[in-house]
Amino acid sequence: MQNRLHYFLVRLLLVGVSFMGIIVVCFLFTTLVPGGPMEQYLASLQAAGGETAGGRSELASAAMSEEQLDSIRRAFGLDLPPHERFYKWLVTDRMGMRAQSFKYTNRTSWELISSRFPVSLSFGIPSLVLTYLICIPLGIAKALRNGKPFDLVSSVVVFTLYAIPTFAFGMVLKMLFSGTVEGFWDIFPLGGHRSPPEIWATLSLWERVKDQTWHMFLPVLCYVIGNFAVMTLLMKNSLLEQINQDYVRTVLAKGGTMKRAVWRHAVRNALIPLATGIGGLLSVMFAGSVIIEQIFDIQGLGTLSFEALVGRDYVLFLAIVSIQSIIGLVGLVLSDFCYVLIDPRIHFGGDR
């Protein structure tokens, strides 16, 4: 018990070290890459000035003074050396959460993230649960029927769905079930995670649950299709490997049934490899998916991170990277914790 507690304490400390490494690299990246917020601001001023006959804006033709440029640098916090900017972002602004966004004026990074994060969670949590609820029983069924027609047909279906790109599958779903093409079903909405605010405010609790489910059905289906195939095959192969182990033959030799050997012993050990995918799934499910959110017009955290990156809103982008890094790193620790829950035989050094 002490060895396991010591191991997890060390892992939590390493989470902090890894987090700092990620943030430092990303901060240096935003510092060195050209086209930052100041350049974006000057470009917007040029666009607002309009084009003259000569093809240059009137604003751009008049050179700005050095005092004006210094004033713009101070407004964006670019007048400080890189290490001071990093300290201000990390400590003073609490990883940029208190800093105002460059693109979304008068709103802090935390206000933007907190408004989008629940949207991503509303799709991420059901997707994570459904992925495991589908892949584990399907993988077990395929392993117990290895080489039979059910295994072959299900493998064809699984590989076919896995081979379809997520964006293509999402567009096909919208075409078939959202009425974008005449002659197909108009069952689900084209996009959004719920009805417009004026309609949402008039709904009862049960009607809101139905409305949310109605809107999230197709996006969640895209999430699940992109992950369950690999997990299903991993579960099948892991269970087949466990069935061939000596302890299963020992159970059969003592008069136990194959059903008891599989469900009481082999399945639990076969779940160990699936625990490795929890960390990666958490980072995708809870941090949002840019592709799926773009297809279904969902204003989630994935879309916000994409807009921040394209708009060179580095304060907001680094704040989102901080959230995503913490989720991913904690997911890795959670994977180790799942190892211990699934297989108590696992030790982390020391005497057994």
N, C-alpha and C positions, 0 to 999 in steps of 0.2 A: 504493500500500500504506500509506504514512504517513497519507494522508488518511482512509482507512478506519479505521485504528487510532485516530487522533485522534477520529473521529466516534464510535466505540464507547466510548472513554474518556469523552467528554462525555456520552453517553447514560447510562452507568453513574453518573456524578455526578448527572445529573438524576433518576435512579431514587431516589437518596437524598433529594433535595429533595422529590420528589413523595411519597415515603413519609412524610416528616415532615409534609407538608401533610395527608395522609389521616389520620394518627394524631392530629394536633392537633384536626382537625375532629371526629373520632369521640370524642375525650376530652371536648371541650366539650359534645358532644351528651349523653354519659352524665352529665355534671355538671349540666346544666340541666334535663334531663327529670325530672319528679317520679316517685315510686315506686321509689326506689333500694333498695339492699340493706338499709339501716336500716329503711325502711318495711316491707320484706318480712319482716324479722326480727320487728318488732313485731306484724305481722299474724299470723305463725306463733305467737307467744306468745298472742295473743288467741284464735286457733283452738284452741290446746292447753288454754286455760282453760275451755272449754266454755261453752255458752249458758245463761243464767239465765232465769227465767220472764219477766223484763222484756225479754228479747231482747238483753241486753248481757252480755258476759262478765264474770266476776268480776275477772279480771285487768285488763280495760280500765276497769272502774269505779273502780279505785284508781289515782289519778294517780301516774305515776312521778316520782321526784325528779330535779332537774336533775343531780345527781351520777351517778345511774344512766344518764341519757341521755348524759352526757359519756363515761361508761365504754363505752357501746355505740359511740359515735362513734369513740373511740380504737381499739376492737377492729376496726372496719372501716376505719380509717385516714382517717376523714372529719373529723378534728379539725384537719388541716393545710390551709393555703390551697391553692387549685387548682394554682398553679405548683409548689409543693413536692410535692404529690401526683403531678403529672405527672413531675417529675424522679425521684422515688422509683420510680414505675412503669417509666420508661424506662431508667434507669441502674442503680439499686440492685437492682431486681427483674428486670432484663434483659428489658424489654418485657413484664413481667408473668409471665414464664415461671417465675420462682422464687416468685412470690406464691401463697399458698394460695387456692383457690377458695372463694367464699362459700357456694355450694350444696353442692359435694362436699367435705365437711370432711376435713381431714388429707391432702388431695391437692393438689399444685401444678398450675398450668395446664399446664406442660410434661408432667407425668405423664399428664394427661388427653388432651392433644393427641397425644402419642407413642403412646398406646394406640389412638386412633381413626384416626390418619393412615394406617397400613398398610391399614386396611379400605377407606378411600376410594381408595387407590392400586390395590388389587386390582380395583376396578371401573373406575377412571379410565384406567389405562394400556391395558387391552384395548379400551376404548371409543374412545380416541383413535386407536389403530392401526387398528381396524376401520373407523372413520369414513372415514379417508383411503384405506384399501384398497378400500372400496366406492365412494366418491364419485368418485375419479379414473378408474378403469376405466369406470364407468357413464357419467360425463360425456363421456369420449372416445367411447364407443360411441354415445351419443345425438347427439353432434356429427357423427360420420361417417355417421349415418343420419338426419340432420335432415329432418323432414317425412315420414318413412316410418312404417309401422305400428309398428315397435319404438319409435320416438321418441314417438309419440302414446300408446301403451299405457303405457310406462314413466313418462311425464309424469303420466298419470292416477293411477298407483299412488303416485308420489312425492308429488304434491300431496295425495292423500287421506291418506296417512300423516302428512304434515306438519300437516294441518289438525286431526288428532286431538290433544286435549290430553294431555300426558304422564301426568297422574294417571288419566285415563280409559283410556288405552292400557294402563297398568300394571294397572288393575283388570280389564280385559278379558283380559289375559294370565293373570292369576291365576285368573279364572273358567274359562278354556278349558283350562289346563294344570296347575293346582294342585289340582283336585278340590274347589273351593269350591261348585260347583253339580253336582248329581247328573246323570249322563248325559254329562259331559265327561271329558277325560283327566286322570288323576292322575299326572303325570310328574315335575313339579318341586316342590320344597318351597314352603310358603307364604311363608317369609321367612327372614331370617338370611343371613349370608355364609359359614357353614360349619356342620357338625354340632355338637351340644352338646359341651362339653369332655371329658366322660367317654367319648364315642364317638371324638372327634377324637384323643385320646391313644393309642388302640389301633390307629390306622390306619398303614399303611406309607406311604412317600413317594409311591408311585404312586397309592395309594388316596386320599391327601390331595389330590393334583392332581385326580383325578376328582371328589372330593367338592366341592372349591372350584369347579370348572367347573360342576358340576351346580347349585350354589346361585347362581352369578353369572350364569347364562345369561339369565334373564328380565330382571334389572336392567340388564345390559349392552345387551340388545336395546332397552330403553327409552331408554338413553343415546344409542345410535346413531340411532334413529329421530328423535330430537329435533334432530339436527345434520346428518345426511347429505343431507337434501333441499336445503337452501340451498347446501351445498358442491357437490352434483352439478350443479345448474343454473348455478352460478358457473363450474364447470369447463367445462361445455358452451358457454356463451356466450363465455368467454374463448378457447376453442379455435376456435370459429367466427370470431371476430374475427382470430385469428392466421392462419387459413387464407386469409383474404382479403388478407393483406399482400403487398407486392411481393416480399419475399424468397422466398415460397413459389412465386410465379409464375416467379421467376428459376430456382429449382431445377427446375421443370417444363420451362422453356425450354431448359435445358442437358441435357435428356434424362433427368433423374431421375424416378422414379416418385412417385405421390401418397403411397404408403406411406412412402417415404423422406423426403419433404418434411414429412409430418406427424410421424412418430416421431423423426426426427433433429433437427428444427428447431422445429416449431410447438408440440409438446407441452411442451417445456421452457419456452418463453416463456409458455405458457398457465398454467403452475403458479404464476406470480408472484402473481396475486390471491389464491390459496388460502393463501399464506403469511401474509396479514393475519389470518386466523382462528385462527392457532396460539395467540396470546396469550390470546384469549378462551376457547378450548377448554381451555387449561391451567388457567385459574382455576376452571373448572367441573369438569373431570375430576379434578383433584388435590385440590381443596378440598371436593368432595362436592356432592351435590344433595339439598336438604332434601326435596323432593317425592318423589323416587324412594326415598330412604332411609326415609321415613315409610311409603310404600306397602308396601315389602318388609321392613320391620322390621330395617333394617340400622343398626347402631350405629357410624356413621361420623362424619366431621368435620362434615358438613352437619347431622346431627341434633344433635350436640353444640353447634354454634353456635346452633341454634334454641332448645335448652333453656337455654342461657346467656342469651339475649336475653329469653325469656319469664320466666325466674327472676330477672332483673335482676342476674345474676352478671357485673358489668361487668369485673372483673379477667380472668376467663376469656374474655369476649366480645372485649375489646380484644386479648388475646393471639392469638385466632383471626383477628381482622381483620388483625393484623400479618402472620401467615403468609399469608393470602389475598392481601394487598396485595403482598407480596414476590413471590409466584408470578405474579400478574397483570403486575406491572411487568417482571419478568424475561422473561415471555412476550412482551412488546412488543419488548424488545431482541432476543430470539430471532427474532422475525418479521423484523426488519431484517437479521439475520445470514443468514436463509434467502434473502432477496432477493439477497444477494451470492453465495451458493452457486448459486442458480438462474440468475442473469443477471450474469455478470462485467462487463457493460457499464455497470452502475450505478456512478456516481461520487458522492462526497459532498463536492463542492466542490474548489477548486483546479484546477490544470492537468490536462487530460486526457492 
